Each structure stands twice: as C-alpha cells, then as structure tokens.
C-alpha cells in the first residue's frame, strides 16, 4: 500500500499525513508499519526538512523510542522495530 498526501505546503501535507496515519488509518488482516511512519513524520528533523536516505539509520533510537506498546506482545510494534533496524543496519548476523 502506498499513502500519499498533499497540502498547500510541506507542513500542511505532513499534518494531513499525520491525521491519516494517526486517526483515520484502518487496516484489517495484516500488520502495518504505522508506528514507524508516524514516528518518522513527527520527528523534528523530518518536519524541518532535514532528511536523507539514511534518516532511519541516523535516528533509529529516537524513532523506536516513540513506539507505545499496548502490551509486551504488541506484534505491530515488533514488526515496525524489526523493519527499522533492518533498514538502518542491514541484515543481522542471526539472519
């Protein structure tokens, strides 16, 4: 799935994306990366336009720190954390 938003400027488009991912997103039957995407678009550096292809790698600890576990077994957050780590760090030795 691809989610694209638009607005009168960058700030407005980010606000629309935040609303879409934070309140209006409903996906059933599969896990999503919603927590990771929200933490990226809410990060001060991203909001300021300071991002690159290494954004996740450079801000990994900050991004996953914003995940709010509902329970220790929250699978969505485990998947998002896993994807963030693999994206930033590449395949791990245990893989």
C-alpha positions as CSV (number, residue, x, y, z in Angstrom):
1,X,0.0,0.0,0.0
2,X,1.2,3.5,-0.8
3,X,-0.1,6.5,1.1
4,X,0.4,10.0,-0.4
5,X,-0.9,13.2,1.0
6,X,-0.8,16.8,-0.3
7,X,-1.3,20.2,1.1
8,X,-0.7,23.9,0.4
9,X,2.9,23.4,1.7
10,X,5.1,20.8,3.3
11,X,3.8,21.5,6.8
12,X,0.2,21.1,5.7
13,X,1.0,17.8,3.8
14,X,2.7,16.4,6.9
15,X,-0.3,17.4,9.0
16,X,-2.6,15.6,6.6
17,X,-0.4,12.5,6.7
18,X,-0.3,12.6,10.5
19,X,-4.1,12.7,10.6
20,X,-4.4,9.9,8.1
21,X,-1.9,7.6,9.9
22,X,-2.8,8.6,13.4
23,X,-6.6,8.7,13.4
24,X,-8.0,7.6,10.1
25,X,-6.0,4.6,9.1
26,X,-7.8,1.3,9.4
27,X,-6.2,-1.9,8.0
28,X,-7.5,-5.3,8.9
29,X,-5.9,-8.7,8.5
30,X,-2.3,-7.6,8.1
31,X,0.3,-5.8,10.2
32,X,1.4,-2.3,9.2
33,X,4.3,0.0,9.7
34,X,2.1,2.7,11.0
35,X,4.1,3.3,14.3
36,X,7.3,3.7,12.3
37,X,5.8,6.0,9.8
38,X,4.2,8.2,12.5
39,X,7.5,8.4,14.4
40,X,9.3,9.5,11.2
41,X,6.8,12.2,10.1
42,X,6.7,13.5,13.7
43,X,10.4,13.7,14.2
44,X,11.7,17.3,14.4
45,X,14.4,16.8,11.8
46,X,11.9,15.4,9.3
47,X,9.5,18.2,9.9
48,X,12.3,20.7,9.4
49,X,13.1,19.0,6.0
50,X,16.4,17.6,7.2
51,X,16.2,14.0,5.9
52,X,18.1,11.7,3.6
53,X,18.1,8.0,2.7
54,X,20.0,7.4,5.9
55,X,17.3,9.1,8.1
56,X,16.1,5.9,9.8
57,X,19.7,4.8,10.4
58,X,20.7,8.2,11.9
59,X,17.6,8.5,14.1
60,X,16.8,4.8,14.8
61,X,16.9,5.0,18.6
62,X,14.7,8.1,18.7
63,X,12.2,6.7,16.2
64,X,11.7,3.4,18.1
65,X,11.6,5.1,21.4
66,X,8.3,6.7,20.4
67,X,6.6,3.4,19.9
68,X,4.0,2.9,22.6
69,X,3.5,-0.7,23.4
70,X,0.0,-1.6,24.5
71,X,1.3,-4.9,25.8
72,X,4.7,-6.7,25.7
73,X,3.3,-8.8,22.9
74,X,2.2,-6.0,20.5
75,X,3.2,-7.5,17.2
76,X,2.8,-4.4,15.1
77,X,5.5,-2.6,17.1
78,X,7.7,-5.6,16.9
79,X,7.4,-5.6,13.1
80,X,8.0,-1.9,12.9
81,X,11.0,-2.1,15.1
82,X,12.4,-5.0,13.1
83,X,11.9,-3.1,9.8
84,X,13.5,0.0,11.2
85,X,16.5,-2.0,12.4
86,X,17.0,-3.9,9.1
87,X,16.5,-0.7,7.0
88,X,19.1,1.1,9.1
89,X,21.6,-1.6,9.9
90,X,21.2,-4.1,7.1
91,X,20.9,-7.8,7.6
92,X,21.9,-9.0,11.0
93,X,24.3,-11.9,11.9
94,X,21.4,-14.0,13.2
95,X,19.6,-13.9,9.8
